[in-house]
Amino acid sequence: MIVRADGADGAATAGGERPPTAEPENGPAPGTVRTKDWRLSLHLAEEGDTTRVHAVLDADGEVLHSDALARRNPRDAPAAAVGDEFAVGRALVDLGHQLLRAGVHGATGPAEE
């Protein structure tokens, strides 16, 4: 059985609607798969030899932000896609570190960070 984040299972009624399912008090039934949708937005701005990115991750209501940039070496040929890749990569690495810190904090408390 697949249970969506809103609690509805994968079965649809005759009208195409998905009825909400009641979850037992002791948690989901064995074999139940829960799905969640996280949203990632990347906003890039290029100005001269600098590419800036603002990344926003909505992790099921917990919103994380990261800002990063990349600068082209003046001796390199212009290649906007390369600047995009570096800036976005740096922002995603930062978001990854934030998620790992949040996971450690959630599992062990602030003393283990």
Gaussian input, Z-matrix of N, CA and C with variables (Angstrom, degrees):
# hf/3-21g

backbone

0 1
 N
 C     1     B1
 C     2     B2     1     A1
 N     3     B3     2     A2     1     D1
 C     4     B4     3     A3     2     D2
 C     5     B5     4     A4     3     D3
 N     6     B6     5     A5     4     D4
 C     7     B7     6     A6     5     D5
 C     8     B8     7     A7     6     D6
 N     9     B9     8     A8     7     D7
 C    10    B10     9     A9     8     D8
 C    11    B11    10    A10     9     D9
 N    12    B12    11    A11    10    D10
 C    13    B13    12    A12    11    D11
 C    14    B14    13    A13    12    D12
 N    15    B15    14    A14    13    D13
 C    16    B16    15    A15    14    D14
 C    17    B17    16    A16    15    D15
 N    18    B18    17    A17    16    D16
 C    19    B19    18    A18    17    D17
 C    20    B20    19    A19    18    D18
 N    21    B21    20    A20    19    D19
 C    22    B22    21    A21    20    D20
 C    23    B23    22    A22    21    D21
 N    24    B24    23    A23    22    D22
 C    25    B25    24    A24    23    D23
 C    26    B26    25    A25    24    D24
 N    27    B27    26    A26    25    D25
 C    28    B28    27    A27    26    D26
 C    29    B29    28    A28    27    D27
 N    30    B30    29    A29    28    D28
 C    31    B31    30    A30    29    D29
 C    32    B32    31    A31    30    D30
 N    33    B33    32    A32    31    D31
 C    34    B34    33    A33    32    D32
 C    35    B35    34    A34    33    D33
 N    36    B36    35    A35    34    D34
 C    37    B37    36    A36    35    D35
 C    38    B38    37    A37    36    D36
 N    39    B39    38    A38    37    D37
 C    40    B40    39    A39    38    D38
 C    41    B41    40    A40    39    D39
 N    42    B42    41    A41    40    D40
 C    43    B43    42    A42    41    D41
 C    44    B44    43    A43    42    D42
 N    45    B45    44    A44    43    D43
 C    46    B46    45    A45    44    D44
 C    47    B47    46    A46    45    D45
 N    48    B48    47    A47    46    D46
 C    49    B49    48    A48    47    D47
 C    50    B50    49    A49    48    D48
 N    51    B51    50    A50    49    D49
 C    52    B52    51    A51    50    D50
 C    53    B53    52    A52    51    D51
 N    54    B54    53    A53    52    D52
 C    55    B55    54    A54    53    D53
 C    56    B56    55    A55    54    D54
 N    57    B57    56    A56    55    D55
 C    58    B58    57    A57    56    D56
 C    59    B59    58    A58    57    D57
 N    60    B60    59    A59    58    D58
 C    61    B61    60    A60    59    D59
 C    62    B62    61    A61    60    D60
 N    63    B63    62    A62    61    D61
 C    64    B64    63    A63    62    D62
 C    65    B65    64    A64    63    D63
 N    66    B66    65    A65    64    D64
 C    67    B67    66    A66    65    D65
 C    68    B68    67    A67    66    D66
 N    69    B69    68    A68    67    D67
 C    70    B70    69    A69    68    D68
 C    71    B71    70    A70    69    D69
 N    72    B72    71    A71    70    D70
 C    73    B73    72    A72    71    D71
 C    74    B74    73    A73    72    D72
 N    75    B75    74    A74    73    D73
 C    76    B76    75    A75    74    D74
 C    77    B77    76    A76    75    D75
 N    78    B78    77    A77    76    D76
 C    79    B79    78    A78    77    D77
 C    80    B80    79    A79    78    D78
 N    81    B81    80    A80    79    D79
 C    82    B82    81    A81    80    D80
 C    83    B83    82    A82    81    D81
 N    84    B84    83    A83    82    D82
 C    85    B85    84    A84    83    D83
 C    86    B86    85    A85    84    D84
 N    87    B87    86    A86    85    D85
 C    88    B88    87    A87    86    D86
 C    89    B89    88    A88    87    D87
 N    90    B90    89    A89    88    D88
 C    91    B91    90    A90    89    D89
 C    92    B92    91    A91    90    D90
 N    93    B93    92    A92    91    D91
 C    94    B94    93    A93    92    D92
 C    95    B95    94    A94    93    D93
 N    96    B96    95    A95    94    D94
 C    97    B97    96    A96    95    D95
 C    98    B98    97    A97    96    D96
 N    99    B99    98    A98    97    D97
 C   100   B100    99    A99    98    D98
 C   101   B101   100   A100    99    D99
 N   102   B102   101   A101   100   D100
 C   103   B103   102   A102   101   D101
 C   104   B104   103   A103   102   D102
 N   105   B105   104   A104   103   D103
 C   106   B106   105   A105   104   D104
 C   107   B107   106   A106   105   D105
 N   108   B108   107   A107   106   D106
 C   109   B109   108   A108   107   D107
 C   110   B110   109   A109   108   D108
 N   111   B111   110   A110   109   D109
 C   112   B112   111   A111   110   D110
 C   113   B113   112   A112   111   D111
 N   114   B114   113   A113   112   D112
 C   115   B115   114   A114   113   D113
 C   116   B116   115   A115   114   D114
 N   117   B117   116   A116   115   D115
 C   118   B118   117   A117   116   D116
 C   119   B119   118   A118   117   D117
 N   120   B120   119   A119   118   D118
 C   121   B121   120   A120   119   D119
 C   122   B122   121   A121   120   D120
 N   123   B123   122   A122   121   D121
 C   124   B124   123   A123   122   D122
 C   125   B125   124   A124   123   D123
 N   126   B126   125   A125   124   D124
 C   127   B127   126   A126   125   D125
 C   128   B128   127   A127   126   D126
 N   129   B129   128   A128   127   D127
 C   130   B130   129   A129   128   D128
 C   131   B131   130   A130   129   D129
 N   132   B132   131   A131   130   D130
 C   133   B133   132   A132   131   D131
 C   134   B134   133   A133   132   D132
 N   135   B135   134   A134   133   D133
 C   136   B136   135   A135   134   D134
 C   137   B137   136   A136   135   D135
 N   138   B138   137   A137   136   D136
 C   139   B139   138   A138   137   D137
 C   140   B140   139   A139   138   D138
 N   141   B141   140   A140   139   D139
 C   142   B142   141   A141   140   D140
 C   143   B143   142   A142   141   D141
 N   144   B144   143   A143   142   D142
 C   145   B145   144   A144   143   D143
 C   146   B146   145   A145   144   D144
 N   147   B147   146   A146   145   D145
 C   148   B148   147   A147   146   D146
 C   149   B149   148   A148   147   D147
 N   150   B150   149   A149   148   D148
 C   151   B151   150   A150   149   D149
 C   152   B152   151   A151   150   D150
 N   153   B153   152   A152   151   D151
 C   154   B154   153   A153   152   D152
 C   155   B155   154   A154   153   D153
 N   156   B156   155   A155   154   D154
 C   157   B157   156   A156   155   D155
 C   158   B158   157   A157   156   D156
 N   159   B159   158   A158   157   D157
 C   160   B160   159   A159   158   D158
 C   161   B161   160   A160   159   D159
 N   162   B162   161   A161   160   D160
 C   163   B163   162   A162   161   D161
 C   164   B164   163   A163   162   D162
 N   165   B165   164   A164   163   D163
 C   166   B166   165   A165   164   D164
 C   167   B167   166   A166   165   D165
 N   168   B168   167   A167   166   D166
 C   169   B169   168   A168   167   D167
 C   170   B170   169   A169   168   D168
 N   171   B171   170   A170   169   D169
 C   172   B172   171   A171   170   D170
 C   173   B173   172   A172   171   D171
 N   174   B174   173   A173   172   D172
 C   175   B175   174   A174   173   D173
 C   176   B176   175   A175   174   D174
 N   177   B177   176   A176   175   D175
 C   178   B178   177   A177   176   D176
 C   179   B179   178   A178   177   D177
 N   180   B180   179   A179   178   D178
 C   181   B181   180   A180   179   D179
 C   182   B182   181   A181   180   D180
 N   183   B183   182   A182   181   D181
 C   184   B184   183   A183   182   D182
 C   185   B185   184   A184   183   D183
 N   186   B186   185   A185   184   D184
 C   187   B187   186   A186   185   D185
 C   188   B188   187   A187   186   D186
 N   189   B189   188   A188   187   D187
 C   190   B190   189   A189   188   D188
 C   191   B191   190   A190   189   D189
 N   192   B192   191   A191   190   D190
 C   193   B193   192   A192   191   D191
 C   194   B194   193   A193   192   D192
 N   195   B195   194   A194   193   D193
 C   196   B196   195   A195   194   D194
 C   197   B197   196   A196   195   D195
 N   198   B198   197   A197   196   D196
 C   199   B199   198   A198   197   D197
 C   200   B200   199   A199   198   D198
 N   201   B201   200   A200   199   D199
 C   202   B202   201   A201   200   D200
 C   203   B203   202   A202   201   D201
 N   204   B204   203   A203   202   D202
 C   205   B205   204   A204   203   D203
 C   206   B206   205   A205   204   D204
 N   207   B207   206   A206   205   D205
 C   208   B208   207   A207   206   D206
 C   209   B209   208   A208   207   D207
 N   210   B210   209   A209   208   D208
 C   211   B211   210   A210   209   D209
 C   212   B212   211   A211   210   D210
 N   213   B213   212   A212   211   D211
 C   214   B214   213   A213   212   D212
 C   215   B215   214   A214   213   D213
 N   216   B216   215   A215   214   D214
 C   217   B217   216   A216   215   D215
 C   218   B218   217   A217   216   D216
 N   219   B219   218   A218   217   D217
 C   220   B220   219   A219   218   D218
 C   221   B221   220   A220   219   D219
 N   222   B222   221   A221   220   D220
 C   223   B223   222   A222   221   D221
 C   224   B224   223   A223   222   D222
 N   225   B225   224   A224   223   D223
 C   226   B226   225   A225   224   D224
 C   227   B227   226   A226   225   D225
 N   228   B228   227   A227   226   D226
 C   229   B229   228   A228   227   D227
 C   230   B230   229   A229   228   D228
 N   231   B231   230   A230   229   D229
 C   232   B232   231   A231   230   D230
 C   233   B233   232   A232   231   D231
 N   234   B234   233   A233   232   D232
 C   235   B235   234   A234   233   D233
 C   236   B236   235   A235   234   D234
 N   237   B237   236   A236   235   D235
 C   238   B238   237   A237   236   D236
 C   239   B239   238   A238   237   D237
 N   240   B240   239   A239   238   D238
 C   241   B241   240   A240   239   D239
 C   242   B242   241   A241   240   D240
 N   243   B243   242   A242   241   D241
 C   244   B244   243   A243   242   D242
 C   245   B245   244   A244   243   D243
 N   246   B246   245   A245   244   D244
 C   247   B247   246   A246   245   D245
 C   248   B248   247   A247   246   D246
 N   249   B249   248   A248   247   D247
 C   250   B250   249   A249   248   D248
 C   251   B251   250   A250   249   D249
 N   252   B252   251   A251   250   D250
 C   253   B253   252   A252   251   D251
 C   254   B254   253   A253   252   D252
 N   255   B255   254   A254   253   D253
 C   256   B256   255   A255   254   D254
 C   257   B257   256   A256   255   D255
 N   258   B258   257   A257   256   D256
 C   259   B259   258   A258   257   D257
 C   260   B260   259   A259   258   D258
 N   261   B261   260   A260   259   D259
 C   262   B262   261   A261   260   D260
 C   263   B263   262   A262   261   D261
 N   264   B264   263   A263   262   D262
 C   265   B265   264   A264   263   D263
 C   266   B266   265   A265   264   D264
 N   267   B267   266   A266   265   D265
 C   268   B268   267   A267   266   D266
 C   269   B269   268   A268   267   D267
 N   270   B270   269   A269   268   D268
 C   271   B271   270   A270   269   D269
 C   272   B272   271   A271   270   D270
 N   273   B273   272   A272   271   D271
 C   274   B274   273   A273   272   D272
 C   275   B275   274   A274   273   D273
 N   276   B276   275   A275   274   D274
 C   277   B277   276   A276   275   D275
 C   278   B278   277   A277   276   D276
 N   279   B279   278   A278   277   D277
 C   280   B280   279   A279   278   D278
 C   281   B281   280   A280   279   D279
 N   282   B282   281   A281   280   D280
 C   283   B283   282   A282   281   D281
 C   284   B284   283   A283   282   D282
 N   285   B285   284   A284   283   D283
 C   286   B286   285   A285   284   D284
 C   287   B287   286   A286   285   D285
 N   288   B288   287   A287   286   D286
 C   289   B289   288   A288   287   D287
 C   290   B290   289   A289   288   D288
 N   291   B291   290   A290   289   D289
 C   292   B292   291   A291   290   D290
 C   293   B293   292   A292   291   D291
 N   294   B294   293   A293   292   D292
 C   295   B295   294   A294   293   D293
 C   296   B296   295   A295   294   D294
 N   297   B297   296   A296   295   D295
 C   298   B298   297   A297   296   D296
 C   299   B299   298   A298   297   D297
 N   300   B300   299   A299   298   D298
 C   301   B301   300   A300   299   D299
 C   302   B302   301   A301   300   D300
 N   303   B303   302   A302   301   D301
 C   304   B304   303   A303   302   D302
 C   305   B305   304   A304   303   D303
 N   306   B306   305   A305   304   D304
 C   307   B307   306   A306   305   D305
 C   308   B308   307   A307   306   D306
 N   309   B309   308   A308   307   D307
 C   310   B310   309   A309   308   D308
 C   311   B311   310   A310   309   D309
 N   312   B312   311   A311   310   D310
 C   313   B313   312   A312   311   D311
 C   314   B314   313   A313   312   D312
 N   315   B315   314   A314   313   D313
 C   316   B316   315   A315   314   D314
 C   317   B317   316   A316   315   D315
 N   318   B318   317   A317   316   D316
 C   319   B319   318   A318   317   D317
 C   320   B320   319   A319   318   D318
 N   321   B321   320   A320   319   D319
 C   322   B322   321   A321   320   D320
 C   323   B323   322   A322   321   D321
 N   324   B324   323   A323   322   D322
 C   325   B325   324   A324   323   D323
 C   326   B326   325   A325   324   D324
 N   327   B327   326   A326   325   D325
 C   328   B328   327   A327   326   D326
 C   329   B329   328   A328   327   D327
 N   330   B330   329   A329   328   D328
 C   331   B331   330   A330   329   D329
 C   332   B332   331   A331   330   D330
 N   333   B333   332   A332   331   D331
 C   334   B334   333   A333   332   D332
 C   335   B335   334   A334   333   D333
 N   336   B336   335   A335   334   D334
 C   337   B337   336   A336   335   D335
 C   338   B338   337   A337   336   D336

   B1=1.4443
   B2=1.5214
   B3=1.3036
   B4=1.4576
   B5=1.5152
   B6=1.3371
   B7=1.4617
   B8=1.5084
   B9=1.3294
   B10=1.4596
   B11=1.5166
   B12=1.3129
   B13=1.4584
   B14=1.5245
   B15=1.3379
   B16=1.4665
   B17=1.5240
   B18=1.3496
   B19=1.4496
   B20=1.5066
   B21=1.3319
   B22=1.4616
   B23=1.5240
   B24=1.3350
   B25=1.4604
   B26=1.5148
   B27=1.3176
   B28=1.4540
   B29=1.5165
   B30=1.3372
   B31=1.4630
   B32=1.5218
   B33=1.3251
   B34=1.4658
   B35=1.5171
   B36=1.3181
   B37=1.4550
   B38=1.5144
   B39=1.3314
   B40=1.4665
   B41=1.5215
   B42=1.3314
   B43=1.4629
   B44=1.5157
   B45=1.3333
   B46=1.4597
   B47=1.5081
   B48=1.3390
   B49=1.4587
   B50=1.5119
   B51=1.3137
   B52=1.4552
   B53=1.5293
   B54=1.3286
   B55=1.4609
   B56=1.5206
   B57=1.3372
   B58=1.4603
   B59=1.5277
   B60=1.3251
   B61=1.4546
   B62=1.5143
   B63=1.3031
   B64=1.4536
   B65=1.5211
   B66=1.3190
   B67=1.4501
   B68=1.5138
   B69=1.3338
   B70=1.4510
   B71=1.5261
   B72=1.3277
   B73=1.4640
   B74=1.5165
   B75=1.3346
   B76=1.4638
   B77=1.5287
   B78=1.3189
   B79=1.4677
   B80=1.5151
   B81=1.3316
   B82=1.4634
   B83=1.5272
   B84=1.3088
   B85=1.4617
   B86=1.5236
   B87=1.3402
   B88=1.4713
   B89=1.5262
   B90=1.3093
   B91=1.4597
   B92=1.5172
   B93=1.3347
   B94=1.4544
   B95=1.5274
   B96=1.3065
   B97=1.4603
   B98=1.5195
   B99=1.3236
   B100=1.4618
   B101=1.5193
   B102=1.3135
   B103=1.4595
   B104=1.5168
   B105=1.3194
   B106=1.4563
   B107=1.5199
   B108=1.3044
   B109=1.4589
   B110=1.5113
   B111=1.3167
   B112=1.4562
   B113=1.5186
   B114=1.3162
   B115=1.4637
   B116=1.5297
   B117=1.3173
   B118=1.4521
   B119=1.5194
   B120=1.3248
   B121=1.4653
   B122=1.5225
   B123=1.3160
   B124=1.4547
   B125=1.5199
   B126=1.3130
   B127=1.4614
   B128=1.5315
   B129=1.3361
   B130=1.4577
   B131=1.5195
   B132=1.3242
   B133=1.4628
   B134=1.5167
   B135=1.3233
   B136=1.4595
   B137=1.5175
   B138=1.3196
   B139=1.4546
   B140=1.5215
   B141=1.3137
   B142=1.4690
   B143=1.5140
   B144=1.3235
   B145=1.4606
   B146=1.5239
   B147=1.3133
   B148=1.4660
   B149=1.5220
   B150=1.3230
   B151=1.4631
   B152=1.5173
   B153=1.3186
   B154=1.4674
   B155=1.5198
   B156=1.3229
   B157=1.4619
   B158=1.5239
   B159=1.3152
   B160=1.4598
   B161=1.5256
   B162=1.3182
   B163=1.4576
   B164=1.5184
   B165=1.3294
   B166=1.4604
   B167=1.5208
   B168=1.3313
   B169=1.4543
   B170=1.5145
   B171=1.3270
   B172=1.4608
   B173=1.5188
   B174=1.3239
   B175=1.4589
   B176=1.5232
   B177=1.3311
   B178=1.4579
   B179=1.5237
   B180=1.3386
   B181=1.4586
   B182=1.5173
   B183=1.3162
   B184=1.4652
   B185=1.5191
   B186=1.3148
   B187=1.4597
   B188=1.5288
   B189=1.3302
   B190=1.4582
   B191=1.5218
   B192=1.3373
   B193=1.4640
   B194=1.5286
   B195=1.3206
   B196=1.4517
   B197=1.5243
   B198=1.3153
   B199=1.4676
   B200=1.5194
   B201=1.3176
   B202=1.4575
   B203=1.5205
   B204=1.3301
   B205=1.4608
   B206=1.5117
   B207=1.3052
   B208=1.4645
   B209=1.5235
   B210=1.3233
   B211=1.4701
   B212=1.5192
   B213=1.3178
   B214=1.4560
   B215=1.5183
   B216=1.2995
   B217=1.4467
   B218=1.5299
   B219=1.3192
   B220=1.4673
   B221=1.5279
   B222=1.3413
   B223=1.4685
   B224=1.5291
   B225=1.3601
   B226=1.4669
   B227=1.5230
   B228=1.3155
   B229=1.4655
   B230=1.5322
   B231=1.3354
   B232=1.4698
   B233=1.5287
   B234=1.3397
   B235=1.4623
   B236=1.5229
   B237=1.3248
   B238=1.4694
   B239=1.5245
   B240=1.3259
   B241=1.4655
   B242=1.5276
   B243=1.3226
   B244=1.4597
   B245=1.5229
   B246=1.3173
   B247=1.4650
   B248=1.5171
   B249=1.3413
   B250=1.4697
   B251=1.5194
   B252=1.3256
   B253=1.4623
   B254=1.5207
   B255=1.3247
   B256=1.4624
   B257=1.5220
   B258=1.3262
   B259=1.4633
   B260=1.5260
   B261=1.3277
   B262=1.4661
   B263=1.5225
   B264=1.3207
   B265=1.4603
   B266=1.5156
   B267=1.3179
   B268=1.4692
   B269=1.5251
   B270=1.3245
   B271=1.4617
   B272=1.5315
   B273=1.3345
   B274=1.4613
   B275=1.5238
   B276=1.3233
   B277=1.4674
   B278=1.5170
   B279=1.3296
   B280=1.4627
   B281=1.5292
   B282=1.3306
   B283=1.4639
   B284=1.5316
   B285=1.3250
   B286=1.4614
   B287=1.5154
   B288=1.3272
   B289=1.4642
   B290=1.5298
   B291=1.3316
   B292=1.4670
   B293=1.5297
   B294=1.3288
   B295=1.4619
   B296=1.5305
   B297=1.3271
   B298=1.4641
   B299=1.5246
   B300=1.3340
   B301=1.4695
   B302=1.5195
   B303=1.3397
   B304=1.4667
   B305=1.5263
   B306=1.3248
   B307=1.4562
   B308=1.5163
   B309=1.3336
   B310=1.4610
   B311=1.5191
   B312=1.3242
   B313=1.4670
   B314=1.5292
   B315=1.3265
   B316=1.4584
   B317=1.5114
   B318=1.3391
   B319=1.4599
   B320=1.5368
   B321=1.3262
   B322=1.4675
   B323=1.5240
   B324=1.3025
   B325=1.4641
   B326=1.5125
   B327=1.3205
   B328=1.4707
   B329=1.5165
   B330=1.3311
   B331=1.4629
   B332=1.5245
   B333=1.3369
   B334=1.4645
   B335=1.5209
   B336=1.3156
   B337=1.4611
   B338=1.4795
   A1=108.13
   A2=116.23
   A3=121.73
   A4=107.76
   A5=116.11
   A6=121.66
   A7=107.54
   A8=116.44
   A9=121.28
   A10=109.86
   A11=116.19
   A12=121.43
   A13=111.55
   A14=117.44
   A15=119.62
   A16=111.98
   A17=117.67
   A18=121.24
   A19=114.56
   A20=118.59
   A21=121.45
   A22=109.31
   A23=116.29
   A24=118.05
   A25=109.57
   A26=117.25
   A27=122.00
   A28=113.94
   A29=118.91
   A30=121.07
   A31=110.53
   A32=115.69
   A33=120.97
   A34=109.30
   A35=116.39
   A36=121.13
   A37=109.02
   A38=115.76
   A39=120.22
   A40=111.09
   A41=118.14
   A42=121.59
   A43=113.09
   A44=116.73
   A45=119.51
   A46=113.80
   A47=117.63
   A48=120.44
   A49=109.34
   A50=115.57
   A51=120.81
   A52=108.24
   A53=116.72
   A54=118.48
   A55=110.93
   A56=117.81
   A57=119.05
   A58=109.24
   A59=115.28
   A60=119.45
   A61=109.29
   A62=115.67
   A63=120.64
   A64=107.68
   A65=116.28
   A66=120.75
   A67=108.55
   A68=118.76
   A69=120.91
   A70=110.74
   A71=116.54
   A72=120.85
   A73=112.60
   A74=118.00
   A75=120.61
   A76=112.37
   A77=118.34
   A78=122.15
   A79=112.13
   A80=116.01
   A81=120.17
   A82=111.23
   A83=115.19
   A84=121.02
   A85=109.59
   A86=117.23
   A87=119.67
   A88=110.42
   A89=116.27
   A90=120.90
   A91=113.80
   A92=117.49
   A93=121.22
   A94=109.44
   A95=116.76
   A96=122.22
   A97=107.72
   A98=117.35
   A99=121.76
   A100=108.55
   A101=116.88
   A102=120.70
   A103=108.91
   A104=115.70
   A105=122.45
   A106=107.77
   A107=115.99
   A108=121.67
   A109=108.53
   A110=116.59
   A111=122.54
   A112=107.01
   A113=116.43
   A114=121.52
   A115=109.67
   A116=115.22
   A117=121.71
   A118=108.48
   A119=115.71
   A120=121.23
   A121=108.34
   A122=115.54
   A123=121.65
   A124=108.41
   A125=116.74
   A126=122.29
   A127=107.23
   A128=116.30
   A129=121.40
   A130=111.07
   A131=115.69
   A132=121.90
   A133=107.91
   A134=116.15
   A135=121.68
   A136=108.75
   A137=114.51
   A138=120.38
   A139=107.70
   A140=115.70
   A141=120.02
   A142=110.60
   A143=116.49
   A144=121.80
   A145=112.72
   A146=117.38
   A147=121.27
   A148=110.82
   A149=115.41
   A150=122.14
   A151=107.33
   A152=115.79
   A153=121.83
   A154=108.63
   A155=115.39
   A156=120.34
   A157=109.05
   A158=114.33
   A159=121.65
   A160=105.94
   A161=116.58
   A162=122.07
   A163=109.20
   A164=115.76
   A165=121.90
   A166=107.44
   A167=115.71
   A168=121.55
   A169=108.67
   A170=115.50
   A171=120.85
   A172=106.42
   A173=115.51
   A174=122.67
   A175=108.82
   A176=114.91
   A177=120.78
   A178=111.53
   A179=115.95
   A180=121.41
   A181=113.82
   A182=118.51
   A183=122.11
   A184=106.79
   A185=117.72
   A186=121.52
   A187=109.69
   A188=114.73
   A189=121.68
   A190=108.77
   A191=116.08
   A192=121.82
   A193=109.17
   A194=115.75
   A195=121.01
   A196=108.85
   A197=115.41
   A198=121.68
   A199=108.24
   A200=116.12
   A201=120.61
   A202=108.99
   A203=115.54
   A204=119.45
   A205=110.54
   A206=114.15
   A207=122.49
   A208=107.34
   A209=115.06
   A210=120.52
   A211=109.17
   A212=115.02
   A213=120.54
   A214=109.32
   A215=115.25
   A216=120.28
   A217=107.15
   A218=119.17
   A219=120.78
   A220=113.85
   A221=117.73
   A222=120.39
   A223=112.18
   A224=117.39
   A225=121.13
   A226=110.40
   A227=115.29
   A228=120.46
   A229=109.00
   A230=117.81
   A231=119.79
   A232=111.18
   A233=115.84
   A234=122.52
   A235=107.09
   A236=115.83
   A237=120.78
   A238=112.56
   A239=117.98
   A240=120.87
   A241=111.18
   A242=117.37
   A243=120.76
   A244=110.01
   A245=116.95
   A246=120.48
   A247=111.58
   A248=116.66
   A249=120.68
   A250=110.27
   A251=116.47
   A252=120.84
   A253=111.89
   A254=117.05
   A255=119.63
   A256=111.15
   A257=117.73
   A258=120.92
   A259=110.98
   A260=117.23
   A261=120.55
   A262=110.09
   A263=117.18
   A264=120.58
   A265=111.84
   A266=116.99
   A267=120.75
   A268=111.20
   A269=117.50
   A270=120.52
   A271=110.77
   A272=117.03
   A273=120.28
   A274=111.65
   A275=117.26
   A276=119.98
   A277=110.10
   A278=116.61
   A279=120.20
   A280=110.90
   A281=117.73
   A282=120.00
   A283=110.60
   A284=116.72
   A285=120.23
   A286=111.68
   A287=117.06
   A288=120.59
   A289=110.78
   A290=116.72
   A291=119.39
   A292=111.17
   A293=117.03
   A294=120.65
   A295=111.04
   A296=117.19
   A297=119.99
   A298=111.29
   A299=117.38
   A300=120.22
   A301=110.82
   A302=116.45
   A303=120.06
   A304=110.61
   A305=117.44
   A306=120.91
   A307=111.99
   A308=116.87
   A309=120.66
   A310=109.49
   A311=116.46
   A312=121.08
   A313=110.18
   A314=116.74
   A315=120.07
   A316=113.58
   A317=116.81
   A318=120.52
   A319=113.06
   A320=116.17
   A321=118.78
   A322=114.16
   A323=117.97
   A324=120.52
   A325=110.03
   A326=117.58
   A327=121.74
   A328=114.19
   A329=120.16
   A330=121.14
   A331=112.43
   A332=119.13
   A333=122.31
   A334=114.07
   A335=118.75
   A336=120.19
   A337=108.67
   D1=137.84
   D2=175.33
   D3=-109.14
   D4=128.66
   D5=177.53
   D6=-115.05
   D7=123.14
   D8=178.59
   D9=-73.45
   D10=166.13
   D11=-178.80
   D12=-59.73
   D13=-27.13
   D14=179.79
   D15=-82.70
   D16=2.91
   D17=176.22
   D18=94.13
   D19=-9.30
   D20=-178.36
   D21=-80.17
   D22=144.59
   D23=176.57
   D24=-87.79
   D25=-179.43
   D26=-175.09
   D27=-77.20
   D28=-8.73
   D29=-177.21
   D30=-84.21
   D31=135.40
   D32=178.50
   D33=-105.23
   D34=150.95
   D35=175.10
   D36=-80.02
   D37=175.91
   D38=179.95
   D39=-58.85
   D40=-31.73
   D41=-179.86
   D42=-82.19
   D43=2.38
   D44=179.07
   D45=88.31
   D46=-3.84
   D47=-179.92
   D48=-86.01
   D49=151.33
   D50=178.17
   D51=-104.18
   D52=117.09
   D53=-178.68
   D54=-74.29
   D55=145.88
   D56=175.93
   D57=-67.69
   D58=149.25
   D59=178.63
   D60=-110.33
   D61=145.61
   D62=176.70
   D63=-86.21
   D64=129.35
   D65=178.94
   D66=-96.06
   D67=135.11
   D68=178.62
   D69=-57.60
   D70=153.47
   D71=-178.54
   D72=-61.16
   D73=-27.95
   D74=-178.30
   D75=-90.18
   D76=16.82
   D77=176.06
   D78=106.19
   D79=-176.64
   D80=-177.94
   D81=-69.11
   D82=154.39
   D83=178.19
   D84=-66.41
   D85=149.15
   D86=176.59
   D87=-55.87
   D88=141.64
   D89=-179.95
   D90=86.09
   D91=-2.48
   D92=178.94
   D93=-78.18
   D94=134.07
   D95=177.34
   D96=-108.01
   D97=123.24
   D98=176.80
   D99=-97.22
   D100=138.53
   D101=176.87
   D102=-117.07
   D103=149.98
   D104=176.92
   D105=-138.89
   D106=151.80
   D107=175.50
   D108=-114.19
   D109=117.60
   D110=172.88
   D111=-104.31
   D112=141.33
   D113=-177.39
   D114=-111.87
   D115=131.35
   D116=177.44
   D117=-119.60
   D118=126.50
   D119=176.47
   D120=-118.91
   D121=134.65
   D122=177.81
   D123=-121.61
   D124=123.25
   D125=-179.14
   D126=-115.93
   D127=112.54
   D128=-176.93
   D129=-106.97
   D130=143.11
   D131=175.44
   D132=-136.55
   D133=127.97
   D134=178.34
   D135=-110.49
   D136=129.26
   D137=176.98
   D138=-138.54
   D139=109.92
   D140=-176.97
   D141=61.01
   D142=-122.77
   D143=-178.78
   D144=-95.90
   D145=11.53
   D146=-177.55
   D147=-116.14
   D148=133.05
   D149=173.38
   D150=-115.65
   D151=126.10
   D152=177.13
   D153=-113.30
   D154=146.47
   D155=176.62
   D156=-135.76
   D157=139.57
   D158=171.27
   D159=-116.78
   D160=117.68
   D161=-179.43
   D162=-106.27
   D163=136.70
   D164=178.27
   D165=-128.31
   D166=123.06
   D167=177.50
   D168=-115.04
   D169=117.81
   D170=174.01
   D171=-97.77
   D172=100.42
   D173=-176.07
   D174=-97.03
   D175=76.92
   D176=177.69
   D177=57.12
   D178=43.73
   D179=177.32
   D180=102.51
   D181=-22.30
   D182=175.02
   D183=-90.63
   D184=117.84
   D185=-174.55
   D186=-104.74
   D187=125.80
   D188=177.63
   D189=-115.07
   D190=145.31
   D191=-179.92
   D192=-125.28
   D193=149.44
   D194=174.12
   D195=-148.08
   D196=139.72
   D197=174.75
   D198=-120.09
   D199=137.00
   D200=178.86
   D201=-147.91
   D202=165.46
   D203=177.28
   D204=-147.93
   D205=164.16
   D206=174.85
   D207=-139.05
   D208=139.70
   D209=177.67
   D210=-121.06
   D211=135.76
   D212=177.89
   D213=-77.96
   D214=135.55
   D215=173.02
   D216=-66.93
   D217=129.09
   D218=-177.77
   D219=-57.26
   D220=-21.47
   D221=179.29
   D222=-81.73
   D223=-13.67
   D224=-179.48
   D225=-87.42
   D226=151.92
   D227=175.53
   D228=-69.54
   D229=144.16
   D230=178.11
   D231=-59.87
   D232=132.71
   D233=177.58
   D234=-152.97
   D235=89.28
   D236=-174.44
   D237=-56.61
   D238=-37.25
   D239=-178.04
   D240=-61.99
   D241=-34.90
   D242=179.69
   D243=-66.43
   D244=-43.78
   D245=176.63
   D246=-60.85
   D247=-41.03
   D248=176.79
   D249=-59.18
   D250=-47.00
   D251=-176.96
   D252=-62.95
   D253=-43.29
   D254=179.21
   D255=-66.06
   D256=-47.04
   D257=-177.51
   D258=-63.79
   D259=-46.58
   D260=179.88
   D261=-65.17
   D262=-42.96
   D263=178.65
   D264=-57.83
   D265=-43.20
   D266=179.10
   D267=-65.08
   D268=-40.77
   D269=178.85
   D270=-65.15
   D271=-40.78
   D272=-179.99
   D273=-67.94
   D274=-37.70
   D275=175.60
   D276=-61.55
   D277=-43.29
   D278=178.22
   D279=-62.14
   D280=-44.20
   D281=177.11
   D282=-60.74
   D283=-39.66
   D284=177.51
   D285=-60.35
   D286=-43.36
   D287=177.77
   D288=-63.49
   D289=-40.69
   D290=177.74
   D291=-61.86
   D292=-41.77
   D293=178.83
   D294=-64.43
   D295=-42.05
   D296=179.02
   D297=-64.17
   D298=-41.98
   D299=177.22
   D300=-62.53
   D301=-41.97
   D302=178.61
   D303=-63.43
   D304=-39.29
   D305=178.38
   D306=-64.82
   D307=-44.06
   D308=178.04
   D309=-63.33
   D310=-44.58
   D311=179.85
   D312=-61.12
   D313=-43.48
   D314=-179.38
   D315=-68.57
   D316=-31.28
   D317=-177.48
   D318=-85.93
   D319=-33.19
   D320=-172.34
   D321=-122.64
   D322=-15.07
   D323=-175.36
   D324=95.82
   D325=169.20
   D326=-173.75
   D327=-65.91
   D328=-19.68
   D329=-176.33
   D330=-67.47
   D331=-23.50
   D332=-175.95
   D333=-90.49
   D334=-4.92
   D335=-177.92
   D336=-64.50

